[in-house]
Amino acid sequence: MSEPHPVHALLAKLEAERLKLVKKLAADGTLPNEAVRELANLQAALTAVREEMEAHGPQVGWGGETELD
C-alpha cells in the first residue's frame, strides 16, 4: 500500500492533537486561556489544510490535475 501524501499525514496529526486537547480540557473542567488559544490555533490550522485539500481536489466538470492524493 502506498504511503499517504504528507498533507494527509499533517491533517491526521492535527486532528489527533485537537482531540487530545479537547479531552484534556473536558477532563480538567476548566478553560485556561493558553489551552483555549492552543485549541483555536489547531482549529485554524485544520481549517487551512482542509481548504487547501478541497481547492486541489477533483471537481465535477473540472480536471483534478493538481490533486493532493
Secondary structure, DSSP 8 states (H G I E B T S, - for coil): -----HHHHHHHHHHHHHHHHHHHHHHH----HHHHHHHHHHHHHHHHHHHHHHHTS-BTTB--TT---
